[in-house]
Amino acid sequence: MRDIRPIKTEKDYDWALAEVASYFQMQPQPGSADGDRFDVLSTLIEAYENKHYPIQESDPVAAIKSHMELMGFDQSDLAELLGSRSRASEILGRKRTLTLDMISKLSRDWHMPADVLIQTGGHTKDAA
């Protein structure tokens, strides 16, 4: 394979991105020399990005707040859904983690993706 090298710096990363960009115009045949080169470069780029630009875990509380704002809901709407004003307050204040029942209600009634609500990533305190 021609001129493939490790991606160690931003300059190397920019070079690799420019190299794979040309393959998006005309995709190489899988198994061809260009196809193999594209696969190797893509793998190197992914490894570099995972190391230098990791994706943050989702924050369920931030997702709930964002959804509430988007839908025009307030804390009383959340309290109605969860069955208690104090429970809604504790969730939004990060003093209580979401239970599976709460996740189910948010997903079913507010159409929020359950996977966003399940990942706690250490952002909330233990349930009371």
Residue pairs with C-beta under 8 A, 6 or more apart in sequence:
1 33
1 36
1 37
1 40
2 37
4 37
4 40
4 41
4 44
5 12
6 12
6 44
7 13
7 16
7 44
7 45
7 47
7 48
12 48
13 45
13 48
13 52
16 41
16 44
16 45
16 48
17 45
19 41
20 38
20 41
20 42
20 45
23 34
23 38
27 38
28 34
28 35
28 37
28 38
29 35
56 121
57 119
57 121
57 123
58 115
58 116
58 119
58 121
59 121
59 123
60 98
60 116
60 117
60 118
60 119
60 120
60 123
60 124
61 91
61 92
61 94
61 123
61 124
62 123
63 112
63 116
63 117
64 78
64 91
64 92
64 106
64 112
64 117
65 92
67 73
67 110
67 112
68 74
68 75
68 77
68 78
71 110
73 110
75 85
75 88
75 89
75 92
76 85
76 88
78 88
78 91
78 92
79 85
79 87
79 88
79 89
81 88
81 105
81 106
81 109
81 110
82 88
82 91
82 102
82 105
87 96
90 96
90 128
91 98
91 102
94 123
94 124
94 125
95 124
95 125
95 128
96 124
96 125
96 127
96 128
97 120
97 124
97 125
97 126
97 127
98 106
98 117
98 118
98 120
98 124
99 127
102 117
103 114
103 117
103 118
104 114
106 112
106 114
106 117
107 113
107 114
107 117
